[in-house]
Structures are given as C-alpha cells and as structure tokens.
C-alpha cells in the first residue's frame, strides 16, 4: 500500500510538473527564448555554479550544528556527503523516501537517536532557510517598486519594516517553545542560513549577467526569492515548473522581462540538478569517527 502511494505521488508530481511547464511555455515567446539561450555568456555560469555550491555548503553546516545539539557528531566532510546524497534523493527520487527521510533513517540507525529529534532537526533546518528568505523579502519589498496599488501604500512599507524587526525575535520564540534542544545553535544557525541565502542571491546575479541582464536586478531577485518559497512545496519534481510559473505571472508586476525570467529559472534549476546529481556518486561512512 505504501509503495502504491509513493508511485501515485510520483505520477501526480509528474502531471503537475508537466502542466506547470505547459502553462509557462504557452505564455512565452519560444523564438525569443531560443535567441536568448544562444547569446548566453557561459563564463558567468562558472561563478554562478560555485556560489550555488557554497550556498549548499552553508546550509549543510547549519544542519550539522543542529545535529550536534542532539548528540550526533559528524565531521563536516561526512555531513557534506550526507547532504549531497539527500539533495539527490530530493530531486531525482521524489516519490520515495526523500532526502530528509533518508538522512533521518541513516542517522537513527547509526547513532540510535530518537526519530522525533531527527525530524525536529530536519524541520528546523527548513524553517531556518525560510526565515532567511522571508527576512530578505521584507527588505527587497522596500527597495523594489511592485506595480500593485496596495504595495505602494505607507501601511505596506510599515508592515515590511515591522517584518524586518520582528522576524528574528519571532523565530527565536518559536525555537524556544518548540525546538528547545536546538536553542544553543540559534545564532550560528541563522548566520549560516543568511550566508546560504545571500550566496544564492549572488549566484542569481551571475546568472543574470550570463543572460545579459543588467537592469532591475533587485526585481529579479525579489521574484527569485518568492519562487524559492513556492519551489519548496512538494508539488512538482524538484520545484521545476512551479518556480517558472512564479516568474511568468509576476513579471508584469515586478517589471522584469518574461522570457529572460524563465530562462534564468531554468538555468538555476539545471545548476541545482547538476550539483544534486553528484550525490548519486557519493558514499558516506557514518561509522567512521569524526575528527
């Protein structure tokens, strides 16, 4: 029964991915997209790839801090290998156990750590990344002109400022109430969250340079962060299609070019997929004591 549910979930995700991509490509000029891809400055994709990897290194270190809070001692090398394998599971095996589930299974078996604590670590890891995204979004909404009437009001700006002030204290309170075991890593965890997200924004900037985009950079990054939230939802394969839909429907409000935005999103997905694919060639020995 469980296997059937996983297979059904995979089929549904494939259908939703296909539907999302259909809606995206129906709305953009394919000839323009083709011309844009032919004019890509490939050199800039090298630092983009490096920054993406660095963003994942930062978030992997964040997760390892949470593991340390519940008595799991992994070297950064062991943790990075496990993180890459988890990325591969998340992207290429969406209907199965998933990357977080795989890590929870391995660590529980090796260290006899209660599954509940491991699940809390995995959930807090996701929340930490989301908090960094939301905080940066508050700041970008103050700097980017969005063509929606209610977003141009003083009340909206006041709300964004309040968000900047309250996001971190609110997250501390949530962690204090529901994730007490991980409170010692609150500041270091948040620091790595922001390091990872800023690295992805710089990665996005390099992709935009590769596409020859030099204007409205902050607007693209605003929509990129919004799409990152949507891509996390387990609706499509690796978030592909969902992220592109956000760019397609947000372009007229944020003042970005529709076809270029889709090209940007697809390039980001390809970089993510290539890095995740490395996880299929990696093994990790958790029995080996960390240094």
C-alpha positions as CSV (number, residue, x, y, z in Angstrom):
1,X,0.0,0.0,0.0
2,X,2.8,2.4,0.9
3,X,4.6,1.6,-2.3
4,X,1.4,2.4,-4.3
5,X,1.1,5.7,-2.5
6,X,4.6,6.7,-3.4
7,X,4.1,5.7,-7.0
8,X,0.8,7.7,-7.1
9,X,2.6,10.7,-5.6
10,X,5.3,10.5,-8.2
11,X,2.7,10.3,-11.0
12,X,0.8,13.3,-9.6
13,X,4.0,15.3,-9.3
14,X,4.9,14.4,-12.9
15,X,1.5,15.6,-14.1
16,X,1.7,18.8,-12.1
17,X,5.2,19.4,-13.4
18,X,4.1,18.9,-17.0
19,X,1.0,21.1,-16.5
20,X,3.1,23.9,-15.0
21,X,5.7,23.7,-17.8
22,X,2.9,23.7,-20.4
23,X,1.4,26.9,-18.8
24,X,4.8,28.5,-18.8
25,X,5.8,27.7,-22.4
26,X,2.4,28.6,-23.7
27,X,2.8,32.2,-22.3
28,X,6.4,32.9,-23.5
29,X,7.9,33.6,-27.0
30,X,9.8,30.4,-27.8
31,X,11.7,32.1,-30.6
32,X,12.8,34.8,-28.2
33,X,13.8,32.1,-25.6
34,X,15.9,30.3,-28.3
35,X,17.7,33.5,-29.3
36,X,18.3,34.4,-25.6
37,X,19.9,31.0,-24.9
38,X,22.2,31.3,-28.0
39,X,23.5,34.6,-26.6
40,X,24.3,33.3,-23.1
41,X,27.7,34.4,-21.7
42,X,28.7,31.0,-20.5
43,X,31.7,32.2,-18.5
44,X,29.4,33.8,-15.9
45,X,27.8,30.4,-15.2
46,X,31.1,29.2,-13.6
47,X,31.0,31.6,-10.6
48,X,27.2,31.0,-10.5
49,X,27.8,27.3,-10.0
50,X,30.5,28.0,-7.4
51,X,28.2,30.3,-5.4
52,X,25.4,27.7,-5.6
53,X,27.7,25.1,-4.1
54,X,28.8,27.5,-1.4
55,X,25.2,28.2,-0.6
56,X,24.6,24.5,0.0
57,X,27.8,24.1,2.0
58,X,26.5,26.9,4.3
59,X,23.1,25.2,4.8
60,X,24.8,21.8,5.3
61,X,26.9,23.4,8.1
62,X,23.7,24.8,9.6
63,X,22.1,21.3,9.7
64,X,25.3,19.9,11.3
65,X,25.0,22.4,14.1
66,X,21.5,21.1,14.8
67,X,22.8,17.5,14.7
68,X,25.4,18.5,17.3
69,X,22.7,19.7,19.6
70,X,21.1,16.2,19.8
71,X,24.4,14.4,20.3
72,X,25.3,13.5,16.7
73,X,28.9,14.0,15.9
74,X,29.7,14.2,12.2
75,X,32.7,15.7,10.6
76,X,31.9,18.5,8.1
77,X,33.1,16.1,5.4
78,X,30.7,13.3,6.5
79,X,27.9,15.8,6.8
80,X,28.5,17.3,3.4
81,X,28.5,13.9,1.8
82,X,25.2,13.0,3.5
83,X,23.8,16.4,2.5
84,X,24.6,15.8,-1.2
85,X,23.1,12.4,-1.1
86,X,19.9,14.0,0.4
87,X,19.9,16.5,-2.4
88,X,20.0,13.7,-5.0
89,X,17.1,11.9,-3.2
90,X,15.0,15.0,-3.1
91,X,15.4,15.9,-6.8
92,X,15.6,12.6,-8.6
93,X,13.6,10.2,-6.3
94,X,10.7,12.4,-5.4
95,X,8.2,9.6,-4.9
96,X,10.3,7.7,-2.4
97,X,11.7,8.3,1.0
98,X,13.1,11.8,0.2
99,X,16.3,13.3,1.2
100,X,15.3,14.2,4.8
101,X,13.8,10.8,5.3
102,X,16.9,9.1,4.1
103,X,19.1,11.2,6.5
104,X,16.8,10.5,9.4
105,X,16.8,6.8,8.7
106,X,20.6,6.5,8.4
107,X,21.4,8.7,11.5
108,X,18.8,7.0,13.6
109,X,20.2,3.6,12.7
110,X,23.8,4.6,13.3
111,X,23.5,6.8,16.4
112,X,20.3,5.4,18.0
113,X,19.0,9.0,18.1
114,X,15.2,9.2,18.5
115,X,13.5,9.7,15.2
116,X,11.4,12.6,16.7
117,X,14.6,14.6,17.5
118,X,16.0,14.0,14.0
119,X,12.7,15.1,12.4
120,X,12.8,18.2,14.5
121,X,16.3,18.9,13.3
122,X,15.2,18.5,9.7
123,X,12.1,20.7,10.2
124,X,14.1,23.4,11.9
125,X,16.6,23.3,9.1
126,X,13.8,24.0,6.6
127,X,12.4,26.7,8.8
128,X,15.7,28.4,9.2
129,X,16.1,28.7,5.5
130,X,12.5,30.0,5.1
131,X,13.2,32.7,7.8
132,X,16.2,34.0,5.9
133,X,14.2,34.2,2.7
134,X,11.3,36.0,4.4
135,X,13.6,38.5,6.1
136,X,15.3,39.3,2.8
137,X,12.0,39.6,1.0
138,X,10.9,42.2,3.5
139,X,13.9,44.2,2.7
140,X,13.5,43.8,-1.1
141,X,9.9,44.8,-1.0
142,X,11.0,48.1,0.5
143,X,13.5,48.6,-2.4
144,X,11.6,47.3,-5.4
145,X,8.7,49.0,-7.0
146,X,5.9,46.4,-7.4
147,X,3.0,47.5,-9.6
148,X,0.2,46.7,-7.2
149,X,-1.7,49.5,-5.6
150,X,-1.7,48.1,-2.0
151,X,2.0,47.5,-2.1
152,X,2.7,51.2,-2.7
153,X,1.0,52.4,0.5
154,X,2.7,53.7,3.6
155,X,0.9,50.9,5.6
156,X,2.6,48.3,3.4
157,X,6.0,49.8,3.9
158,X,5.4,50.0,7.7
159,X,4.4,46.3,7.6
160,X,7.7,45.4,5.8
161,X,9.7,47.4,8.4
162,X,7.9,45.6,11.2
163,X,8.7,42.3,9.5
164,X,12.4,43.1,9.4
165,X,12.3,44.0,13.1
166,X,10.2,41.1,14.3
167,X,11.2,38.1,12.1
168,X,14.3,37.0,14.1
169,X,12.7,37.6,17.5
170,X,9.6,35.6,16.4
171,X,11.8,32.8,15.1
172,X,13.7,32.8,18.5
173,X,10.4,32.5,20.3
174,X,9.3,29.6,18.0
175,X,12.6,27.8,18.7
176,X,12.3,28.5,22.4
177,X,8.8,27.0,22.6
178,X,9.1,24.0,20.1
179,X,12.8,23.3,19.5
180,X,14.4,23.9,22.9
181,X,17.2,21.3,22.2
182,X,18.5,23.4,19.3
183,X,18.4,26.8,21.0
184,X,22.2,26.8,21.6
185,X,22.7,27.0,17.8
186,X,20.1,29.8,17.2
187,X,22.6,32.5,16.3
188,X,25.1,30.3,14.4
189,X,22.2,28.5,12.6
190,X,20.7,31.8,11.5
191,X,24.2,33.1,10.4
192,X,24.6,30.1,8.1
193,X,21.0,30.5,6.9
194,X,21.7,34.0,5.8
195,X,25.1,33.1,4.4
196,X,23.5,30.4,2.2
197,X,20.7,32.6,1.0
198,X,23.0,35.6,0.2
199,X,25.2,33.2,-1.7
200,X,22.2,32.1,-3.8
201,X,21.3,35.8,-4.5
202,X,24.9,36.3,-5.7
203,X,24.5,33.1,-7.8
204,X,21.3,34.6,-9.3
205,X,23.2,37.8,-10.1
206,X,25.8,35.9,-12.1
207,X,23.1,34.0,-14.0
208,X,21.5,37.4,-14.9
209,X,24.9,38.6,-16.1
210,X,25.2,35.4,-18.2
211,X,21.8,36.4,-19.8
212,X,23.0,39.9,-20.4
213,X,20.6,41.4,-17.9
214,X,22.0,44.5,-16.1
215,X,18.8,46.3,-15.1
216,X,16.1,45.7,-12.5
217,X,18.4,43.2,-10.8
218,X,16.7,43.6,-7.4
219,X,13.3,42.9,-9.0
220,X,14.6,39.6,-10.5
221,X,16.0,38.7,-7.1
222,X,12.7,39.5,-5.4
223,X,10.8,37.2,-7.7
224,X,13.6,34.6,-7.3
225,X,13.1,34.6,-3.5
226,X,9.3,34.3,-4.0
227,X,9.8,31.4,-6.4
228,X,12.1,29.7,-3.9
229,X,9.3,29.5,-1.4
230,X,6.9,28.0,-4.0
231,X,9.6,25.6,-5.2
232,X,9.9,24.1,-1.7
233,X,6.3,23.0,-1.8
234,X,6.2,19.3,-2.7
235,X,4.0,19.8,-5.8
236,X,6.4,19.3,-8.7
237,X,9.6,17.5,-9.5
238,X,12.4,19.5,-7.9
239,X,10.3,22.6,-8.0
240,X,10.6,22.8,-11.8
241,X,7.6,24.3,-13.4
242,X,6.4,25.9,-10.1
243,X,9.3,28.3,-10.0
244,X,8.9,29.2,-13.6
245,X,5.2,29.9,-13.1
246,X,6.0,32.4,-10.4
247,X,8.3,34.3,-12.8
248,X,5.7,34.2,-15.6
249,X,2.9,35.6,-13.5
250,X,5.0,38.1,-11.6
251,X,6.9,39.7,-14.5
252,X,4.3,42.4,-15.2
253,X,4.1,43.4,-11.6
254,X,7.8,43.4,-10.9
255,X,8.9,45.0,-14.2
256,X,11.0,42.1,-15.4
257,X,11.2,40.5,-18.8
258,X,9.1,37.4,-19.1
259,X,11.3,35.2,-21.4
260,X,14.5,36.2,-19.7
261,X,13.0,35.3,-16.3
262,X,12.0,31.8,-17.5
263,X,15.5,31.3,-19.0
264,X,17.0,32.4,-15.6
265,X,14.8,30.0,-13.7
266,X,15.6,27.1,-16.0
267,X,19.4,27.8,-15.7
268,X,19.1,27.9,-11.9
269,X,17.3,24.5,-12.0
270,X,20.0,23.0,-14.2
271,X,22.8,24.1,-11.9
272,X,20.8,22.7,-8.9
273,X,20.3,19.4,-10.8
274,X,24.0,19.0,-11.8
275,X,25.1,19.6,-8.2
276,X,22.4,17.2,-6.9
277,X,23.4,14.6,-9.4
278,X,26.8,14.4,-7.7
279,X,25.1,12.8,-4.7
280,X,24.5,9.7,-6.8
281,X,28.3,9.0,-6.9
282,X,29.0,9.6,-3.3
283,X,29.0,7.3,-0.3
284,X,29.3,8.2,3.4
285,X,30.7,6.1,6.2
286,X,28.9,7.2,9.3
287,X,30.7,4.6,11.4
288,X,34.0,6.4,11.0
289,X,34.5,8.7,13.9
290,X,34.6,12.4,13.2
291,X,37.7,14.4,13.9
